[in-house]
């Protein structure tokens, strides 16, 4: 079964499967959606395409890493005072 954009249903990952794979809650996925994570809603269910969510997740991970590095720098500055 193909959609208008040449996408097949097999390429869609259900929300519950993605949450399990990432070891996060469905609520966390909802927060990521509110931050721009692309998704599809079909018949009340939420689905994701790997091509859509991987770049967003990588960007979020990079941003988190940078925030953690900045936090370590700030703690070192405070400790040296």
C-alpha positions as CSV (number, residue, x, y, z in Angstrom):
1,X,0.0,0.0,0.0
2,X,1.5,3.3,-1.1
3,X,0.7,6.9,-0.1
4,X,0.8,10.0,-2.2
5,X,4.4,10.7,-1.4
6,X,5.6,7.2,-2.5
7,X,5.7,6.1,1.1
8,X,4.6,2.6,2.1
9,X,3.0,1.7,5.4
10,X,6.0,-0.6,6.1
11,X,8.2,2.6,6.4
12,X,6.1,4.0,9.2
13,X,7.2,3.3,12.8
14,X,4.4,3.2,15.4
15,X,4.9,5.5,18.4
16,X,5.0,2.7,20.9
17,X,7.7,0.9,18.9
18,X,9.9,4.0,18.6
19,X,9.5,4.7,22.3
20,X,10.6,1.2,23.2
21,X,13.5,1.4,20.8
22,X,14.7,4.7,22.2
23,X,13.9,3.6,25.8
24,X,11.8,6.7,26.4
25,X,8.2,7.2,27.3
26,X,5.4,8.1,24.8
27,X,5.1,11.4,26.7
28,X,8.7,12.1,26.0
29,X,8.0,11.6,22.3
30,X,5.1,14.0,22.6
31,X,7.5,16.6,24.0
32,X,9.9,16.0,21.1
33,X,6.9,16.4,18.7
34,X,6.2,19.8,20.3
35,X,9.9,20.7,19.7
36,X,9.6,19.9,16.0
37,X,9.9,16.1,15.6
38,X,8.0,15.2,12.4
39,X,5.2,12.7,12.8
40,X,2.1,11.4,11.0
41,X,-1.3,10.9,12.7
42,X,-3.4,8.2,11.0
43,X,-6.7,7.1,12.5
44,X,-5.7,8.5,15.9
45,X,-2.4,6.7,16.0
46,X,1.0,8.4,15.8
47,X,3.7,7.2,13.4
48,X,7.2,8.3,12.5
49,X,9.5,7.8,9.5
50,X,13.1,7.2,10.2
51,X,14.2,9.6,7.5
52,X,12.2,12.3,9.4
53,X,13.1,11.6,13.0
54,X,16.8,10.7,12.8
55,X,18.1,14.2,11.9
56,X,15.9,15.7,14.6
57,X,17.1,13.2,17.2
58,X,20.7,13.7,16.3
59,X,20.3,17.5,16.5
60,X,18.7,17.1,19.9
61,X,21.5,14.8,21.1
62,X,24.1,17.3,19.9
63,X,22.4,20.1,21.7
64,X,22.1,18.1,24.9
65,X,25.8,17.2,24.7
66,X,26.7,20.9,24.3
67,X,24.5,21.8,27.2
68,X,26.2,19.2,29.4
69,X,29.7,20.4,28.3
70,X,28.7,24.0,29.2
71,X,27.4,22.8,32.6
72,X,30.7,21.1,33.3
73,X,32.6,24.3,32.4
74,X,30.4,26.4,34.6
75,X,30.9,23.9,37.6
76,X,34.6,24.0,37.1
77,X,34.6,27.8,37.1
78,X,32.6,27.9,40.3
79,X,34.8,25.2,42.0
80,X,38.0,27.2,41.2
81,X,36.6,30.4,42.9
